[in-house]
Amino acid sequence: MDPDLLLADLLAGRTPALARAISVVENGRPGFERLLAGVHPSLGRARRIGVTGPPGAGKSTLMERLVAAYRAGGQRVGVVAIDPTSPFSGGALLGDRIRMESVALDQGVYIRSMASRGSLGGLATTTREVCDLLDAAGFDRVLVETVGVGQSELDVARMADSTVLVLVPESGDAIQTLKSGVMEAADLFVVNKADRPGADKLRQELEVMLGIRRGTAFRNVPAHHGYRAHRRTGAQTHGDGGPAPDSRASALAPSPPAVWDPPVVLTVAAKGEGVEGLVAALDAHHAWLSDSGTLVERRRARLLQRTREVVDRATRRWIWDETRAEALIAERLDEVVQGRLSPYDVAVEVLEGLKQGARL
């Protein structure tokens, strides 16, 4: 592989070069870091949209409809679909793209299926790097579909500009919507298969949950004591228990920062219903990200995390390949098995040796 030639073809938007570049990065072949460093100055054009949710929620079908909607608007779309790797055989079906066959032959669409390879955060280990390649190749939208585990898939929120959580009426009750995890990380909520019973109830429960998070769920419900005086200061309070607004204080007080209000969108992806509303909500979120400065902050945080990951990866490779760490552990293993040493004792010995410059 000639990295410079591959990089030039990739930046020119040539699909064969993109496919080769993704394979190089996904498999960690020699030169992959040089390739990623070369595309870095070209990043930042594509909007990255993560789509997550439980299995059977209709994520792939919804992705197919999103791709068709974006293509109708003239945007080029890259899709990264993550499928789970079997812990027994080590294989993966890579079947998500089967549901996207109606857009798979479009020259403005590139679909890449990836195996999770044991990663537990809903993404494959190189998903972020593959998104970088799609961005550098000139795609306007990069859609990422996670494995489909649910509440623990937080990696997608760290790599996407907008995170969509897809649920169905069978996803659970009100208690389920209050649980932590991806429910708190999502920027948009989709109730798919909304033609099934319980869709409106789930939408209402989601909206109540979002209101509780913002502290506005019961703002229109008066306190049962009504209008009263504050016991300590004598200041009049409204029915919600807060102090009566002072016109002068209100005029001088700084306005609260703009906060994104996650919408709940009803869709029936199999019929294409509600997709236009989802596209509009995604556009609105991107506009809010840009206007509020949050987009710059998110991308800055993403680059910080990426830099740390690269350092961690290089450090691990150096420790195991170029120092005596592996040999020292092998020498101490019998003592660990016999209980004379603990793994923590050996780890301290390894680290102390590294601090003193021991390499060979």
C-alpha positions as CSV (number, residue, x, y, z in Angstrom):
1,M,0.0,0.0,0.0
2,D,1.2,3.5,-0.9
3,P,-0.3,5.6,1.8
4,D,0.2,8.9,-0.1
5,L,-1.6,7.6,-3.2
6,L,-4.4,6.0,-1.2
7,L,-4.8,9.3,0.7
8,A,-5.0,11.3,-2.5
9,D,-7.6,9.0,-4.0
10,L,-9.6,9.0,-0.8
11,L,-9.7,12.8,-0.7
12,A,-10.7,12.8,-4.3
13,G,-13.8,10.9,-3.3
14,R,-13.0,7.7,-5.2
15,T,-15.0,4.8,-3.7
16,P,-12.5,2.0,-4.3
17,A,-9.9,4.1,-2.3
18,L,-12.4,4.6,0.5
19,A,-13.1,0.9,0.7
20,R,-9.4,0.1,0.9
21,A,-8.7,2.8,3.4
22,I,-11.5,1.5,5.7
23,S,-10.1,-2.0,5.5
24,V,-6.6,-0.7,6.3
25,V,-7.9,1.2,9.4
26,E,-10.3,-1.5,10.6
27,N,-7.6,-4.2,10.5
28,G,-4.8,-2.0,11.9
29,R,-2.5,-2.6,8.9
30,P,0.9,-0.9,8.7
31,G,0.4,2.8,7.8
32,F,-3.1,3.2,9.1
33,E,-2.1,5.9,11.6
34,R,-0.3,7.8,8.9
35,L,-3.4,7.6,6.8
36,L,-5.6,8.9,9.6
37,A,-3.2,11.7,10.3
38,G,-3.4,12.7,6.6
39,V,-7.2,13.0,6.6
40,H,-7.4,15.0,9.8
41,P,-7.1,18.5,8.2
42,S,-10.1,17.6,6.0
43,L,-12.5,16.7,8.8
44,G,-15.5,18.7,10.0
45,R,-17.8,18.9,7.0
46,A,-20.0,15.9,7.7
47,R,-22.8,15.8,10.2
48,R,-22.4,12.7,12.3
49,I,-25.7,11.1,13.5
50,G,-25.8,8.2,15.8
51,V,-28.9,5.9,15.9
52,T,-29.2,3.5,18.8
53,G,-32.0,1.5,20.6
54,P,-32.9,-2.0,21.6
55,P,-33.0,-4.9,19.1
56,G,-36.1,-5.0,17.0
57,A,-36.8,-1.3,17.3
58,G,-36.5,-0.8,13.5
59,K,-33.2,1.1,13.5
60,S,-32.1,-0.3,10.1
61,T,-35.4,0.4,8.4
62,L,-35.4,3.9,9.9
63,M,-31.8,4.4,8.7
64,E,-32.9,3.4,5.2
65,R,-35.6,6.0,5.2
66,L,-33.3,8.6,6.5
67,V,-30.8,7.9,3.7
68,A,-33.5,8.1,1.1
69,A,-34.7,11.5,2.5
70,Y,-31.2,12.9,2.6
71,R,-30.5,11.7,-1.0
72,A,-33.7,13.4,-2.1
73,G,-32.2,16.6,-0.8
74,G,-28.9,16.0,-2.7
75,Q,-26.7,15.0,0.2
76,R,-24.2,12.2,0.0
77,V,-24.6,9.7,2.8
78,G,-22.2,7.3,4.5
79,V,-23.6,4.6,6.7
80,V,-21.7,2.6,9.3
81,A,-23.8,-0.4,10.6
82,I,-22.4,-2.2,13.6
83,D,-23.4,-5.9,14.2
84,P,-22.5,-8.0,17.2
85,T,-19.7,-10.4,17.1
86,S,-20.4,-13.9,18.4
87,P,-18.4,-14.7,21.5
88,F,-18.4,-18.4,20.5
89,S,-17.5,-18.4,16.8
90,G,-16.0,-15.0,16.5
91,G,-18.1,-14.3,13.5
92,A,-20.8,-11.7,12.7
93,L,-23.8,-11.8,10.4
94,L,-23.4,-8.2,9.2
95,G,-27.1,-8.3,8.3
96,D,-28.1,-4.7,8.9
97,R,-27.3,-3.6,5.4
98,I,-29.8,-6.2,4.1
99,R,-32.6,-4.0,5.2
100,M,-31.0,-1.1,3.3
101,E,-30.9,-2.8,0.0
102,S,-33.2,-0.1,-1.7
103,V,-30.4,2.5,-1.3
104,A,-27.4,0.2,-1.4
105,L,-26.8,0.7,-5.2
106,D,-27.1,4.5,-5.1
107,Q,-23.8,6.0,-6.1
108,G,-24.3,8.7,-3.5
109,V,-24.5,6.2,-0.7
110,Y,-21.8,4.2,0.9
111,I,-22.7,1.4,3.4
112,R,-20.1,-0.3,5.6
113,S,-21.0,-3.1,8.0
114,M,-18.6,-3.7,10.9
115,A,-18.4,-6.3,13.5
116,S,-18.3,-5.1,17.1
117,R,-15.3,-7.5,17.8
118,G,-16.0,-7.6,21.5
119,S,-16.5,-3.9,22.1
120,L,-19.2,-3.3,24.7
121,G,-20.1,0.3,24.0
122,G,-22.4,-0.4,21.0
123,L,-19.7,0.5,18.5
124,A,-16.7,-1.3,16.9
125,T,-13.3,-0.3,18.1
126,T,-12.5,1.7,14.9
127,T,-16.0,3.2,14.2
128,R,-14.7,6.7,14.9
129,E,-11.8,6.3,12.5
130,V,-14.1,5.0,9.8
131,C,-16.4,8.0,10.3
132,D,-13.3,10.2,9.8
133,L,-12.6,8.5,6.5
134,L,-16.2,9.0,5.3
135,D,-16.0,12.7,6.3
136,A,-12.8,13.2,4.5
137,A,-14.2,11.5,1.4
138,G,-16.8,14.2,1.1
139,F,-19.9,12.7,2.5
140,D,-22.4,15.2,3.9
141,R,-24.1,12.9,6.4
142,V,-22.5,10.0,8.3
143,L,-25.1,7.7,10.0
144,V,-24.0,5.2,12.6
145,E,-26.2,2.4,13.7
146,T,-25.1,0.7,17.0
147,V,-25.4,-2.9,17.9
148,G,-28.7,-2.6,19.7
149,V,-28.2,-3.3,23.3
150,G,-29.9,-0.2,24.7
151,Q,-29.1,1.7,27.8
152,S,-25.4,1.0,28.0
153,E,-24.6,2.2,24.5
154,L,-23.1,5.5,25.5
155,D,-20.1,5.5,23.0
156,V,-22.4,6.6,20.2
157,A,-23.2,9.8,22.1
158,R,-19.5,10.6,22.5
159,M,-18.8,10.2,18.7
160,A,-21.9,11.8,17.2
161,D,-23.1,15.4,16.7
162,S,-26.7,14.2,17.2
163,T,-27.8,11.0,18.9
164,V,-31.2,9.4,18.1
165,L,-32.7,6.9,20.5
166,V,-35.3,4.6,18.8
167,L,-37.9,3.0,20.9
168,V,-41.1,1.0,20.2
169,P,-44.3,0.7,22.2
170,E,-43.0,-2.6,23.7
171,S,-39.8,-0.9,25.0
172,G,-41.1,-0.7,28.6
173,D,-43.1,1.3,31.0
174,A,-42.7,4.7,32.7
175,I,-40.0,3.3,35.1
176,Q,-38.0,2.2,32.1
177,T,-38.0,5.7,30.7
178,L,-36.5,7.1,33.9
179,K,-33.5,4.8,34.0
180,S,-30.1,6.2,33.4
181,G,-27.8,5.7,30.5
182,V,-28.5,6.5,26.9
183,M,-31.9,7.9,27.9
184,E,-29.9,10.9,29.3
185,A,-27.5,11.1,26.4
186,A,-30.0,11.1,23.5
187,D,-30.7,14.4,21.7
188,L,-33.8,13.1,19.9
189,F,-36.3,10.4,20.8
190,V,-38.1,8.4,18.2
191,V,-41.1,6.2,18.9
192,N,-41.1,3.9,15.9
193,K,-43.8,1.5,14.9
194,A,-46.2,4.2,16.1
195,D,-49.2,2.5,14.5
196,R,-49.1,-0.1,17.3
197,P,-51.1,0.3,20.5
198,G,-49.3,2.1,23.3
199,A,-47.3,4.5,21.1
200,D,-49.0,7.7,22.3
201,K,-48.6,6.5,25.9
202,L,-44.9,5.9,25.5
203,R,-44.6,9.4,23.9
204,Q,-46.3,11.0,26.9
205,E,-44.1,9.1,29.3
206,L,-41.0,10.2,27.5
207,E,-42.2,13.8,27.5
208,V,-42.8,13.6,31.3
209,M,-39.4,12.1,31.8
210,L,-37.8,14.9,29.9
211,G,-39.8,17.4,31.8
212,I,-38.7,15.9,35.1
213,R,-35.0,16.2,34.0
214,R,-35.5,19.9,33.1
215,G,-37.6,20.5,36.3
216,T,-40.6,21.6,34.2
217,A,-42.7,18.5,34.3
218,F,-45.2,20.0,36.8
219,R,-44.7,23.8,36.3
220,N,-48.4,24.2,35.4
221,V,-49.6,22.5,38.6
222,P,-50.1,25.0,41.5
223,A,-49.0,24.1,45.0
224,H,-51.8,23.0,47.2
225,H,-51.2,25.9,49.6
226,G,-51.7,28.4,46.8
227,Y,-50.4,32.0,47.0
228,R,-48.7,32.6,50.3
229,A,-46.0,34.6,52.1
230,H,-42.5,33.2,52.6
231,R,-42.1,32.5,56.3
232,R,-38.5,33.7,56.6
233,T,-38.3,36.8,54.5
234,G,-42.0,37.7,54.1
235,A,-41.5,37.9,50.4
236,Q,-44.6,36.9,48.4
237,T,-44.5,33.6,46.5
238,H,-46.4,32.1,43.7
239,G,-48.3,28.9,43.8
240,D,-45.3,26.9,42.7
241,G,-43.4,28.0,45.9
242,G,-41.0,30.3,44.1
243,P,-40.6,34.1,44.9
244,A,-42.8,36.5,43.1
245,P,-40.8,38.0,40.2
246,D,-39.3,41.4,40.7
247,S,-39.3,43.5,37.6
248,R,-36.0,45.3,38.4
249,A,-34.2,42.0,39.4
250,S,-35.6,40.4,36.2
251,A,-34.2,43.2,34.1
252,L,-30.8,42.9,35.6
253,A,-30.5,39.1,35.9
254,P,-28.7,37.4,33.1
255,S,-30.8,35.3,30.7
256,P,-30.5,31.6,31.3
257,P,-28.3,29.7,28.7
258,A,-30.2,28.1,25.8
259,V,-30.9,24.4,26.5
260,W,-31.9,21.9,23.8
261,D,-35.3,20.5,24.4
262,P,-35.2,16.9,23.0
263,P,-38.3,16.2,20.8
264,V,-40.2,13.0,20.7
265,V,-41.0,12.0,17.1
266,L,-43.5,9.4,16.1
267,T,-42.6,7.3,13.0
268,V,-43.7,4.2,11.2
269,A,-40.4,3.5,9.3
270,A,-41.8,0.5,7.4
271,K,-44.3,2.9,5.7
272,G,-42.1,6.0,5.6
273,E,-44.3,7.9,8.0
274,G,-42.8,10.6,10.2
275,V,-39.4,10.5,8.6
276,E,-39.8,14.1,7.3
277,G,-40.4,15.2,10.9
278,L,-37.3,13.4,12.1
279,V,-35.2,15.0,9.4
280,A,-36.6,18.4,10.4
281,A,-35.8,17.7,14.1
282,L,-32.2,16.7,13.2
283,D,-31.8,19.9,11.2
284,A,-33.2,21.9,14.1
285,H,-30.8,20.2,16.5
286,H,-27.8,20.9,14.3
287,A,-28.9,24.6,14.0
288,W,-29.0,24.8,17.8
289,L,-25.6,23.1,18.1
290,S,-24.1,25.7,15.7
291,D,-25.9,28.7,17.2
292,S,-25.1,27.9,20.8
293,G,-21.5,26.9,20.3
294,T,-22.2,23.4,21.5
295,L,-21.1,21.9,18.2
296,V,-17.6,23.3,18.6
297,E,-17.5,22.1,22.2
298,R,-18.6,18.6,21.3
299,R,-16.1,18.2,18.5
300,R,-13.4,19.6,20.8
301,A,-14.3,17.0,23.4
302,R,-14.3,14.3,20.8
303,L,-10.8,15.2,19.7
304,L,-9.6,15.2,23.3
305,Q,-11.0,11.8,23.8
306,R,-9.5,10.5,20.5
307,T,-6.1,11.9,21.4
308,R,-6.2,10.1,24.7
309,E,-7.2,6.9,23.0
310,V,-4.3,7.1,20.6
311,V,-1.9,7.7,23.4
312,D,-3.4,4.7,25.4
313,R,-3.1,2.5,22.3
314,A,0.5,3.5,21.6
315,T,1.4,3.1,25.3
316,R,0.0,-0.4,25.5
317,R,1.8,-1.4,22.3
318,W,5.1,0.0,23.6
319,I,4.7,-1.7,27.0
320,W,4.0,-5.2,25.7
321,D,6.3,-5.1,22.6
322,E,9.3,-3.1,23.7
323,T,9.7,-3.6,27.5
324,R,10.3,-6.5,29.8
325,A,6.7,-6.3,31.2
326,E,5.6,-9.6,29.7
327,A,8.7,-11.4,30.7
328,L,8.6,-10.1,34.2
329,I,5.0,-11.2,34.6
330,A,5.9,-14.6,33.4
331,E,8.8,-14.8,35.9
332,R,6.5,-13.8,38.8
333,L,3.5,-15.9,37.8
334,D,4.3,-18.9,40.0
335,E,4.6,-16.7,43.0
336,V,1.2,-15.1,42.1
337,V,-0.4,-18.6,41.8
338,Q,1.1,-19.7,45.1
339,G,-0.2,-16.5,46.8
340,R,3.2,-15.1,47.7
341,L,2.6,-12.1,45.4
342,S,-0.6,-10.5,44.2
343,P,-1.3,-9.2,40.6
344,Y,-1.1,-5.7,42.2
345,D,2.4,-6.3,43.6
346,V,3.6,-7.4,40.1
347,A,1.9,-4.4,38.5
348,V,3.7,-2.1,40.9
349,E,7.0,-3.7,40.1
350,V,6.4,-3.4,36.3
351,L,5.5,0.3,36.6
352,E,8.4,1.1,38.9
353,G,10.7,-0.5,36.4
354,L,9.2,1.6,33.6
355,K,9.6,4.8,35.6
356,Q,13.2,4.0,36.0
357,G,13.7,3.6,32.3
358,A,13.9,-0.2,32.2
359,R,13.1,-1.3,28.6
360,L,14.9,-4.6,27.9
